[in-house]
């Protein structure tokens, strides 16, 4: 596992002073809890608050949107493996090994994730088909569809993974702590979030409505497996 070539992409958009401290804590725990080599790419707009924390830093003076921001970073990656991590997710020891274990255990794995602590409902160390987008591992080469404004861009990518003949697996050997409610309310008014959600869901249904997969029905109904 020490030879795994992995890049962790961390998108950041700080609009309030306290968010810098949250991102700093996330990165500090990420480095302390990770025993295998990785490159950390931080892509940020508006400020340069956490540039010193990154192995490689991408900065934009003006907001370009989360999906475009992720794609800019993904297109610069030279590693074999890419992790997309939110700046409100705290990982635990063994997290990266657990992600790679999904690919090692299942040859048809194309998308690996971990459960959130609030979602842990499988037996310890069990890998099951499923998804939780706060922390994901993919092979290099995948990008998000920029027609999505944020909501359901990850679900669309997951559906494209399935269309390619691969599957998504979630390893419950390690879970993460996702403080989603600590950040999203500060970035957009709730009404705007609802509009983006509805638009993303409609686009997901338009693109993948012919899918016979159970995973599509679960995603299109806004549920997490």
N, C-alpha and C positions, 0 to 999 in steps of 0.2 A: 504493500500500500504506500510505502514511502516514495515510490517512483511515480505515483499518479500525478499527472500534470493538470492542475485545476486552477481556474480563475474564478474568484468570487466577485460578482458585480453588485455594487451597492448604490442605488439611486438615492439622491438626497435633494430635498428642497426645503430650506429653512426659511420660515416666515416669521417666527417668533424666537427670541433669544434662548429660551429653555430647550428648544429642539436640538441645538448644538450639543448640549450636555447629554441628551438621550442618544444621539448618534455616537458620541464619544464613548459612552458606556457600552453600547452595542459592539463597537469595534474592539474595545479593550477585552470584553468577554469573549468575542470571537477569537482573538489571538490567544488568549489564555486557555481556551477550551479546545483548541485545534492542535493536534500532535503531528499532523502530516503537512507537507509543504503546500502552500497555495499562494497565489497572487491576489491582492485586493485592489480592485479598480473602483474608485469612487467617482461617480458622475453627478455633478452638482450645478444648480442654477442659482442665480441671485447673489450668492456669497462665496467666499473661499474659506469658510469657517473651519473645515476639517481637512484641508489639503495635506497637512503634515501627517495625518493618520494613514494615508493611502500609499501603496506601492506604486500605483500609477493613478494620475488624477486627470479628469476631463471636466472642463469648466465652460459654462455658457452664461453670458451676462444676462440674458433674458430667458424666461421660461420657454421650453420647447415641447412640453408635454411628457408625461411619464413614458409612454410607449416609444416615442422617438428617442427619448433619452436612453432607454434600455437598448434600443437597436444600435445607436451610435456606439455604445460600449461593446455590445456583442460583436459588431463588425470589426472591432480592433483586437479581438481576442485571438491569440495564437495557440492557446492551450487546447488539449484534447477534450477537456471537460469544462463546463461552465455552470456555476451556481448563481441563481438569481435570489438575492436576499433583501428583505425589507429592512429599513433602518429603525424598525420598532420590534425586531425579533431578537430574542436572546437565545443563543444556542447552548447546548450542553456538551460535555466531553463525549467524544465518539461520534458526533453528529455527522462529520464528513465521511467517516468510514461506513456509517449506517446507510448513507445515501448510495455510496458505491456498491454496497452489498446487494442492493436491489438489482443492479446490472450483472453482478457476478452470479447471483442466484438464479435469475430468470433471463435466458438468452433473448427473449422478446421484449425486454424492458427498453423503453425509449424515453422514459420520464420518471424520475424518482423524487420522492418527497418524504417528509416526516410529519407525524401528527403534531398538532398543538396540544399543550397540556390539558386544555379544556375538552379535547376531542378524543383522548386516549380511551378506547373501548375495546381494543383487541388484546389478546394475551401477550404477556411480555415477550419481546424479541421476535414477534411474528411479523412476517412481511405479507401484506395482503394487497390485492388490487384496489386502488383508490387514489385519492388526490387531496392535496391541501397546499395552496399556492404560496404560502408565506415564505417557504424555503424550498427550492427545487434544484435538481441536478439534471442537465441534459448534455448530450454530446455537442461538440462545437458544430456550428453550421445553422442552427435554428435561429429565427428571428420572429418578432411579433408583427402582426398585421396592423399597420398604422391607420387603417380605417377605424379602428377602435380607439376611443379616447381614454381608455384606462380600464373601465369595467368590461369584463369578459374577454379581454385580450389574451389572458392566460388560458381561459377556457377554450378559446378558439385554437390556440397553439396545441393544447392537449388533444383536441379533436383531430387536428392535422397529424399529430403523432399516431393516433389510432388509425387514421386513413392510410398511413404509410405501412400498416401491418404490425405496428408495435403497440405496447400497452404501458399503462402507468401503474407504478407500485409505490406503496407507502410502508415504510419500515417503522414499526412501533417499538423497536429496541431503544430508540432515543426519541424524545419529544422535545419541542421547543416552546418557549413562552412568547406569545404574540400579543403585544399591547396595541392592537389595531385601534381601539377606541381612544387611545391616548394621542393619536395623530390626525386621523382623518377629519375630525370635526373642525380642526384649525385650518385646513387647506381649502375647503369649499363650504359654502352654505349647504345645509341639508337638502334644500330644494334643488340646488344645482346637482348634488350627488344623485338625487333621485332621477333627474333628467338624464344624466350620463348612464345610470344603471339601465333605465328603460331603453335608451338608444342602443346600448351595447347588447342587451338581451334580444332586441329585435333583429340586429345584425347577425347575431349568433344563430338565431332561428332561420334567417334567410340563407345563410351560408351552409348550414348543416342540417336543415330540417328534414332532408331525405335520409338521414342516418338511421339505421335500424338498431344501433347500439343502445344498450341500457345506459351507458355513460352519458350519452347525449340527453336522454330524457331527464336524468338527474341534474345535469348542468343547466338545461333549459328551464328547469323548475327552480333554479337558484339554490339547490341543496348541495351538501358536502357529503361524500361517501367515505 
